[in-house]
Amino acid sequence: MHLLKNVLITLLTLLFIAPLTAQQATTDSTTIEGFIEGLQASKTRMVGTYGDQNYLADSAMIDASGHFMIRRRRTLPAGYYTFLLPGGKNFAILIDKNEQHLVLRAKAADIPGTLQTEGSLNTQLFYDNMRFQSLTDGELMSLGETMKKNAMSTPEYQTARKRQEEILESRKAQLAETIKKYPDAFYVKFKVAGQNPDYLEFKKPNGDIDTIRQIVSYRNRFWNGVDFTDTRLLYTPVIVNKLKRYIKDFTPQNPDTLIVSADALIKKSIPYPEYFKFITNWIALQYENGKTTVMDGEAVYVHIIKTYFTPELATWSTKEELDALQKHVWEMEASLMGRKGPNVTAADVNGQMHSIYDIPEPLVVIFMFSPDCEHCQKEAPEIERLYKKWKPRGVEFYGIAVSTKDQEWRDFVKKMGFTFTNVFDPTNRAIYAKYFVDITPELYVLNKDRIIVAKNLKSEQLETVFERELKKLKK
């Protein structure tokens, strides 16, 4: 497990307070009493949220009348909690730091429609809004279907759009009234943070809709409703849901654009340590090697670790952990796409030295494998087949064995019938910090200038890369 994961796990562990049973409690700082009519005798689990992580906050037995009681010596962090009930039912509540004594009443057949709360203004506001919106949810769905089926110029579309706008405006008005009445309520901060900005219409000089400018404008305003001074929001799904949309939906999935979007948000969060800590960890983990499907997504990971996981900024971590992370990304950096692939010079099974830079063919495939890797064993015949097919067309293969012993490597090369160059350096000096490999097999493709043009490939993707790169040479 990489240290970055350990840092995040440590963070989550420190945040989550272990629940105490009723028997342990001497003074009840928190009590939550539930009366859910229609439930059978069983158990409920109260699940807390931090970002996209869930944790067991507490639990209680439910009697035959649907009654349960949670008692705690320690207060619960302000946040979003879900009660898991028998029969696959569940419901959520919002708890603020000064709302630690609650009574919840509802009918199991329709908890959202019937839940009433004593002791939690925020939960009551949450359900009041839910019930208000439910009155028009069905109509909004129907209007959306009408708009999909009809062209924008038709009366049907225009009528549906007008009604849609009326409903959305009524929802904005209801929220505005709640904000005016309860400006500092946790629910208000939660609800406002979850709002999406309006789409602004931009047009090109020829009158066409400028969709790119629309998306950029939308993305730039996406975080305007979030109060970064309010750490309670981190204990709800709202921040991580916005992160997912901002990074995964509104940002093209290529390293350069991802880095620009990530930097804009991270720099905004730096003055707010808890948000900075969560956002940098979350984005980095999305693009860690082996976790991302984005071509060279590791470039995002490398950038974030190099830029933000420093002693001055990452104050939650130790110097040793940060040094290890910086070393880790330094090992990855040389083999990012768009960079010149490092040269490797090592001995083959006959003791002859071979260098990548001495290969005359315009394309070179770096095949990194381990003899005891099952995937490598399965891929090996296909790699040899591709080598024989493409060698006459200008593609050379250069195999590098890793995490093995000399005889195991020799036996593997012989068993698999490899006829392309295969090298191994038992000291690891020949390949250290050159071509990063986390999970074998690993494939890199270098062009005629020995620039890395593809990586993290599967064997079935190689021919597409070969055709693309060889086509460029003919232009």
Secondary structure, DSSP 8 states (H G I E B T S, - for coil): --HHHHHHHHHHHHHS-----TTT-SS-SEEEEEEEET--SEEEEEEEEETTEEEEEEEEEE-TTSEEEEEESS---SEEEEEE-GGG-EEEEEE-TT--EEEEEEEGGGHHHH-EEES-HHHHHHHHHHHHHHHHHHHHHHHHHHHHHS-TTSHHHHHHHHHHHHHHHHHHHHHHHHHHH-TT-HHHHHHHHT--------B-TTS-B-HHHHHHHHHHTTTTT--TT-GGGGGSSHHHHHHHIIIIISS-SSHHHHHHHHHHHHHHHTTSHHHHHHHHHHHHHHTSTTT--STTTHHHHHHHHHHH-STTT-TTS-HHHHHHHHHHHHHHHTTSTTSB----EEE-TTS-EEEGGG--SSEEEEEEE-TT-HHHHHHHHHHHHHHHHHGGGTEEEEEEE-SS-HHHHHHHHHHHT--SEEE--TT-TTTTTTS--SSSSEEEEE-TT-BEEEES--GGGHHHHHHHHHHHHH-
